[in-house]
Amino acid sequence: MGGFAWRRAHCGVSKMMTRRYVQPRDSCGPLNQQARNDIRRFLLAVRSYPDRVAQEPRITFEQHLSSLFAAAKPDPRRRGRP
């Protein structure tokens, strides 16, 4: 059987044999959580931008988004201080 005909005849078999459930690694958990938090902040920025522009007409979306990220991340210089 030639290349194309062989692939066509065996395509379903190879797909069935290679489909497996891959469980996410524990080490990816914090990265996934960080990505989810970033996505939530971005969507919050999209929803809240019109109200912010109404208050501050010259603010760009990038500035608005950056302010939300800055507000959510602690200042590393303040670590350990009350």
Secondary structure, DSSP 8 states (H G I E B T S, - for coil): --HHHHHHHHHHHHHHHH-------GGGHHHHHHHHHHHHHHHHHHHHHHHHHHH-TT--HHHHHHHHHHHHS--GGGTT--
